[in-house]
Amino acid sequence: MSGDDFFDHAYGLETAEETAAHYARFAETYEASMRENGYATPARCAEALQEAGVEARTPILDIGCGTGLSGEALQRAGYEFLDGTDFSTEMLTVARSKGLYRALTQGGLDDLSGDSRYAAAVAVGVFSPGHAPASLIDDVLERLEPNGIFVFSLNDHAIAQGSYEGRVHELLDTGGAELLLREYGEHMPGQDVKAWVLVLRRR
């Protein structure tokens, strides 16, 4: 299976079931496909976390961590206390083999143990049609401590869909969050896709 096969279908997924099956199918070749296409967003998000003043010893929740490409970027930026979540058993198997995370949870935020709160969270490449709804932004903010930092990306496909940016604007207008950074740049150069990286502070 080629990298082109992965991207031919990735942006056309419409349901959670289709998404899970797609990532299960490509779990073994996912990282090679992403690296071959110059996946830049993990490093951009890790840098944004630093720019927001999140200290190195801060526990970070990595939402939709996949095989751990985001965790690798966070570790390179000096973050060592990482917890990850993902719906794909196959992707988490790869992530677990890297030893990057203190804990890995299969499922969503509701599957995390207890009422744990984090000072910071990231969602790298998670918000895209067929992957995660705009309502997840609210769910993540609820998992943060007051003044907690949320770093996430919106690629060109997510921007075109509209609901993600619409939800961000609603949160800013109602005072639910403060925008610290909004920067457009490289996401997947090999697929000619760019992305915004946003940093929100929970109010």
N, C-alpha and C positions, 0 to 999 in steps of 0.2 A: 504494500500500500504506500503510495507516494504522498508527499506533503500536499501536492495539489488536490489529491482526493480529500484530505482533511478539510481544506479551505473551500473546496467546491460545495461542501454541504454545511459547514459550520455556521454560516450567516443566514441560512435558510431554515434553521430549526424553529419550530413553532410551539412545541409542547415540552414539558419537563421530561416526559417519557422518551421523546425523540432525542433530547439533549443527553440524557443518561446513556442511552444506547450508543450514541455517536462517540462519546468520550470513552466508553468501555471498549469499543471497537478499536480506537486509535491510541489507547493508553500507552502501549509499548513504543509507538513511533511519534507520539505527541511532541516530546521535547526536541527531537531532531527536526521536525517540521517547523517548530517555533524558532529555533536557533537559525535554521537555514534562511528564514524570512526576516531575520534581524529584529526579533521581538525586543523592543526598547522600553516598554511600559513598566516592567518590574523595577528597573534601575531608576526610572523617572519618579516612581511612587516612593521608593526608598529615600531618594534625595529630597522629595517634598516633605517627608516625615521629619527629616533632619532640619529643613528650613523652618518648619513649624515649631522647632524647639523641643521636640520629643527626645528625651535623654536615652542614652544607649541601654540602660538597665530597665527601661520601662517594658512591662509585659505587653506584647502586641498580639491582637487577634487577627489572623490572616484568613479572611472569608473567601471561600472558593479557592483554596490554596492549590488544588490540582496536584501535580507531581512535585511541587515545591520550588518551581522557578522563582516565585515571588519570595519564598523563604530564603533562597540563596542570595537574592539581591539584598534582602533585609540584613542577613548575616554579614555580607560584605560591607554594609553601611555601619556595622557595629552592634546591631540588635541581636541579642542572644536568647531572650526569653519569649519564644514564639509558641502560640497555640494556633492550630489550624482546623478549619472545617471544610468539608466538601461532600457532595452527594455521591460521588463515584468511588466505589470500593476499589476499582482497578487503579484509579489515579492515586488514591491514598496509599495503596500498597507501594507504589514507587516513592512517594513522599516519605513514607515511614523508613524506607531503606537508607535514606540519606542522613538520618539522625539529627535533623535540624530543629525538630519541634519537641516541646515538653509534652504536649498532648495533641492528639489528632481525633477529631470527632466526625463520624460519618453522619451527614444530615445537615440541618440548618441551625439557626440560632436557638430554636426551641429545644434542640437536642443537647445543648451545652448543659453541663451539670450545675445544679443549684441556681442561685440568683447572682452569679458572678458578674462583675462589672470590670471594664477595662479602661485604662487611660487613653488608649489609642487602638485604632483598627484600620486595616487596609482591605480593599477589594480591588484586586488588580485584574482587569479584563473580564470582570464578572457581569457588569451591566451591559447587556446586549439583548436584542429581541430573541426570545426562545431560551434565554439563559436565566435571568433574574428580573423580577418586576421592579418598577420604581418604588413600590412600597417597602422594599428591602432597605432603602436609605433610612426611612423612619425606624425600622426595626433595629438597625445597627446603632443609630443614635441613642435609642432606649437602652442599649447594652453598654453605653459609655458612662463614665463618671461625669459629673458636672465639669464643664470646660474640657471634656475629652475631645481628642482629635480623630477625625475620620478622613482618610486619604483614599480616593478612588478614581477610576478612569472611565471616560465615556468615549468610545470610539466613534468613527464617522457613522456607522450603522445605528448606534444608539442615539446619536445626535439627530439623525434624520427621523427617527421614530417619534421624538418629541416629548414623550411622557417623562423621561428622566430629567431633562433640563427644566421641564415644567414643574416637577416636584421640588427641585432645588430652589427655584424662584419662589414657590409657595412657602417653603421653610424660611427663606430669608425674609420674605415679606411679613410673616407672622412672628418673627423673632425666635423661631425654634433653633436656628443655627446662624452662625456668623461665617461668612466666606473669607478665608485667609489667602487662598491662592486659586487661580484659574488660568492654566497655561496650556496652549495648544502646541503639539509637537508630534514627533515620530511615535508610531505605535507598531506597525508591521510594514516596514518599507518594501519588503518583497511582495506584498499584496497591495501596495499603494494605499494603505489605510493609515490615517493619523488619529490622534485622540486628544481630548482635553484631560488634564490631570487637575482634579479639584481637591481642595483641603477645606473641610468644614470643622468649626468648633461648636460643640454642643453648648447651647445656652441654658 
